[in-house]
Amino acid sequence: MKNHRQVVSQLDANFPKGAFHGATLDVLFGGGELDQLNEATRERVLDFTKDFLDCDCQSNPYCGHPERKFMQYVLDLRAQGLDPESIVDVMTDDYMVYAYPGDVYSFLDDAVRTLEAVEELAGVDGEREAAEEAARKKRELSG
C-alpha cells in the first residue's frame, strides 16, 4: 500500500503494507474508520474495496477472489499495452497499491509460461480451440 504510514496514522490503526494481508483486509472490509481518511485517500480505498472485495462468498474477503480480481486487473492493463512500469503507475493512481516493476514483470512472465504450458497440453489433448485461445492470450501479454 502506497503512503502506508499516512494511512496508518489517519486511521490510528496498525496493519501490514500488503493490500491483501489479513489485517489490512480487516481494516478495509470493516470500513468503520474510513471516514478518518482524507477525501482522496478514502475514495481510492473505497474504489479498491468496491472493485476487489465485492464478493458474495461466505468467507469474503478471505476467499481468494480479491486476489484473483486484482490479478485479472493487472493482466487487463498489460493487454491494453502497458509495460510493467506503467502498470505500477496506474495501480498507484487508481488504488494507492504499489509494486515494484520487476515484480510485475515476474508476474507477467509467469502468466506467459503458464499459457505456454496450457497451449502445449491442449495441443497434446487435441483441444485445438483451447490451444489457440492460450496462444492468443500469450501474444496479448507478450506485447
C-alpha positions, 0 to 999 in steps of 0.5 A, a space after each residue: 500500500 502506497 503512503 502506508 504510514 499516512 494511512 496508518 496514522 489517519 486511521 490510528 490503526 496498525 496493519 501490514 503494507 500488503 493490500 491483501 494481508 489479513 489485517 489490512 483486509 480487516 481494516 478495509 472490509 470493516 470500513 468503520 474508520 474510513 471516514 478518518 481518511 482524507 477525501 482522496 485517500 478514502 475514495 481510492 480505498 473505497 474504489 479498491 474495496 468496491 472493485 476487489 472485495 465485492 464478493 458474495 462468498 461466505 468467507 469474503 474477503 478471505 476467499 481468494 477472489 480479491 486476489 484473483 480480481 486484482 490479478 485479472 486487473 493487472 493482466 487487463 492493463 498489460 493487454 491494453 499495452 502497458 509495460 510493467 512500469 506503467 502498470 505500477 503507475 496506474 495501480 498507484 493512481 487508481 488504488 494507492 497499491 504499489 509494486 515494484 516493476 520487476 515484480 510485475 514483470 515476474 508476474 507477467 512472465 509467469 502468466 506467459 509460461 503458464 499459457 505456454 504450458 496450457 497451449 502445449 497440453 491442449 495441443 497434446 489433448 487435441 483441444 485445438 480451440 483451447 490451444 489457440 485461445 492460450 496462444 492468443 492470450 500469450 501474444 496479448 501479454 507478450 506485447 
